Amino acid sequence: MNSSTELTDLFNSLDQAAMLKLAMIVFGALVLIIISQRALPWLANRLHGSLRHFLLASVPLIRLLLVLAALILTVPIVIEPSLRNMVTILGAVGLAIGFALKDYASSLIAGVVSAFEQPYRPGDWVEIDGHYGEVMNVGMRTVALVTVDDDYITVPHLKLWSSAVRNANNGTPTLQCNASFYVHPEHDMSRAREALESVAMTSPYLCFDEPVVVVIREEIWGTKYTLRAYPVDPRQQFRFVTDLTARGREALTRAGARPLLPGSLALESI
Amino acid sequence: MDEGNSSAPGPWHTVPIEEYTLPPDGRTNLVKKRWKALRQRFSGEDGEAEVFRAEADLRELPNVRLAHIVPPIDWSSAARSLAQAFSEVTLGGVLKPGARSSKSEDTTPWFFVSQPYCDHGSILENWAAEHHARVWQPPGTEQILNGDSAWLEALPKGNGQPWVLPALELCFFRHANGLDLLRGFMERALSGEWGPGIIGCDSWAFAFVQRIFPLTGVPAMTLQAFDGPMLADYFVRGRTTPGSRNQIRFLSARSGEPLVPDETQDAYASTGAPSDDEQDLPEFRQLAAHCQGNPGLAWHYWRKQLRSEPETEQQDRAEVRGTGGTTQNTDGPGSSDNVWVAQDVETPPMLAEADEDVAFVLHAILLHRGLTTNLLTLLLPSPRARIASQLLRLQALGLLTRDGERWQVAPLAYSTVREFLRVRRYLTDAF
């Protein structure tokens, strides 16, 4: 009974004015979060290049700041923010989370970390846990990807603690694409290389601000060419690789390099 | 080398490309333009400033009168400035840091790069006619795609006589099979095999060629930008006949004031010389900034800006019928003919939902200074039906025009199209 009175003493008495204040803070924070989450992506998708990625990346950070601001405003209304009270409350909450909601809390904390460290941001192309796709939303607990197959995948931020995150463009509009070709070793390599460079330079998807590189590797079964180039927009990566592959194969044949496999199109993107 | 006509080339100056200077208001105007584009994108509205004359009441000038007031640009003056630059370069006069030695300039060609709508072909052909230079025609489409070296072999070896290739942009395609001839030509031309010459090239094609065949140290010249006073000089003084009593007065539809002060225009009329005074010519400054100093583009805008009173228009028609094309003002001796100048020209808006297909079409057309539907189908990864449909849609919006079989970006849409491609990180020209 005594401890129950002490626990009750932690909290301020919530009169009608305090309740109204609380409701207004929560409502205001929610409205601002919804507005920022709708308006910023809307605006970003009407822009291009770095500005688009910057705006998309700011969405989770702004939401986190709004949540923190709401908490800072709410706590003094609900409890008397003395050291003793805070330790008691945080201890009780920590205990509950530690037993019942460990993974959930871990994901929330990883969400906070991800907002600052930014291993992924909306608009990035990432691979997490074997899933490759564009980050559509970075929530408080999860990150949502849309894959090439148009699957919507939700991955908890918790994966940050244990899995590698491969980010192909890292908050920029620059994303390298690779098209690989496997050819018979008997051919003129310099002609083949020049032909592949021409293929990249003549692709309408090409971003000229970034280099075009042809990597040649001798394997025991033949020669592997990898054409590395960048599209003007990361969202074009698969169409770009398709274009490079289709025209690259034709150009190699013209240059006297026979493909090793029937339809040797190896599409991959890093 | 014969310098030909030594009269002053007026406002035309040929300068190394790195010395091209945007008109003074270029930056401010660029910010204003981008703000306007952004506002249009989000609101779909365009704020109109208060104008002295309601522009809707004014009429566009009839073509005959327009041809009289704004005749086509005479590129022979630009050719004279080119001749001056060429003789200076070949004599070792104005080589810039990073360029080759004057000795090698005697045998190697240099580039003359011009922005769209500045007819480098005409300039170079004018120059070639004056200097008895050989003019080389570009190869045919099949020759380019087959890398047919017969075209290269047919070009005569150097015998000291200069040569001109007026349009390098017509010698390649942005296609894996369309670059061999370009590479072969550049290699042999720059080695000095054909002696001194000038390669004309559109600025967009030049940006692309530099990526295919790096041109470090090769001199590239261009026409210097026209600023406001130079445009005023060209468009107003050019229409003011010294000694004539009937003068055309260009009045601003925004303020009702003459664009060029009457005393300055009178000075033109009496002496034929431009005023040396620094003048505030906001309309011309704005025009120069909007066109980034491109005189060919400014010419198109200026024509579109000119308006007449409705009754004057009827009068014009009657006069044109009566005089066989020439217009006269009947107000009496010393009177002037008023032409209103609209504050702004309505430019075709870019499609709000423009996708990458649109960007590809516009970019390919600019890189090649015009393409046919067949060639676009060859160069782009989209099916022919989709390309044809895009072309018709862009034409309906006023973004493209058709010149025979070739599609071109409409002059008034050029700034919009360039900005559309620039923000999407497509390769653009250096201007």
HADDOCK unambig.tbl for C-alpha pairs under 7 A between the chains (distance, minus, plus):
assign (segid A and resid 48 and name CA) (segid B and resid 423 and name CA) 6.25 0.50 0.50
assign (segid A and resid 48 and name CA) (segid B and resid 424 and name CA) 5.73 0.50 0.50
assign (segid A and resid 49 and name CA) (segid B and resid 424 and name CA) 6.40 0.50 0.50
assign (segid A and resid 198 and name CA) (segid B and resid 176 and name CA) 5.27 0.50 0.50
assign (segid A and resid 199 and name CA) (segid B and resid 176 and name CA) 5.12 0.50 0.50
assign (segid A and resid 202 and name CA) (segid B and resid 174 and name CA) 4.96 0.50 0.50
assign (segid A and resid 202 and name CA) (segid B and resid 175 and name CA) 5.17 0.50 0.50
assign (segid A and resid 202 and name CA) (segid B and resid 176 and name CA) 6.08 0.50 0.50
assign (segid A and resid 204 and name CA) (segid B and resid 360 and name CA) 6.22 0.50 0.50
assign (segid A and resid 204 and name CA) (segid B and resid 380 and name CA) 6.96 0.50 0.50
assign (segid A and resid 207 and name CA) (segid B and resid 425 and name CA) 6.76 0.50 0.50
assign (segid A and resid 207 and name CA) (segid B and resid 426 and name CA) 6.41 0.50 0.50
assign (segid A and resid 208 and name CA) (segid B and resid 427 and name CA) 6.27 0.50 0.50
assign (segid A and resid 232 and name CA) (segid B and resid 424 and name CA) 6.88 0.50 0.50
assign (segid A and resid 232 and name CA) (segid B and resid 425 and name CA) 5.81 0.50 0.50
assign (segid A and resid 232 and name CA) (segid B and resid 426 and name CA) 6.63 0.50 0.50
